[in-house]
């Protein structure tokens, strides 16, 4: 059985206005991950990813590249907790928050 992890990430660079949230949602669901993603007022994007450790690691690598038109200058991450998943909308595996 694989290890389940939760990672909390903040991405900086050209990450708003380029379809980054939709990219993260699509890629996370493709990998069977739970969590959420949202834009922050400072121009960064914040995401919480939960699931199989290998799938989360692959998702973080995908976030480093981002969608076409994005440029990720920095990706800060830390271990997350069940509390970090609370902003997700009820009934959704993965939420794009506003």
N, C-alpha and C positions, 0 to 999 in steps of 0.2 A: 504494500500500500504506500502511496506517495504522500509526502509531507504537504500539509496545507499551510499557506502563509497569507498574511495581509501586509501589503506595502502601501505607504502613503508617499506620493511623489508631487513635486512642484517643478514645472518645466518653464524655462525662461528663454526668450528669443523672439522670433517672429512666429508666435503660436496662437494668436487671435486673428480672426478674419481670414483664415486659410482652411477652414473645415477640420480643425484639429479635434474638436470634441466629437464630431461625427466619426472621424477616423478612429479615435480611441474606443468609442462605443462598438463600432463594427468589428475591430480587431479583438476586443475583449470578448464579445459574444462568440466570435469564431473559435476562440480558445476555451470557451466554457467558463469564463471568469465572471465573478460578481463584483459589484462596486459602483462607482460613479465618477463623473468628470465635470468640471465647471471652469469657467473663466473667472479670474480674480481681478479686482479693481486695479491692481498694479501692472496689468498687462500679461501676467503669467497664467498658466493653466495648472489646475490642481486635480489630481486623480487618486482614488483609492482602488486598489486591485486586490481581489481575494480569490484564492483557488490553489490549484496544484503548483508547487514551488517552481517546477520547470516551465510551466505555462506562464506564470507571473514573470519569471526572468526573461522569457522570450518576448513578452508584451512590453517590458521595460526597454528592451533593445529596440523594438519596433517604435516606441515613443521617442527614442533618441534620434531616429530618422524622421519620423512624422510623415504627414501627407505631402504631396507635391505642393510646392510653394512655401512650406514651413522651413524654419531654420531654428534648430534647438541649440542654444548657446550653453545652457546649463540644465542639469537634471539632478535635483536634490531629492534623496529618498531616505526613508526611515522605516523601521518596523511599525506596522499599524496594529490596531486592536479592533475588537468587535464594535466598540463605540464609534470608530471611524466610519463604519458602514451605515450608521443611523441616518445620515441625510438622504440616503437612497429612498425613492418613492416606494410606497407599499405595493407589493405585488410585482415589482420589476426586478429582474436579475441584475440589470445594469441601467443606471439612470444618467441622462444628460441633464445637469442642474443649471439653473439660471440665476 
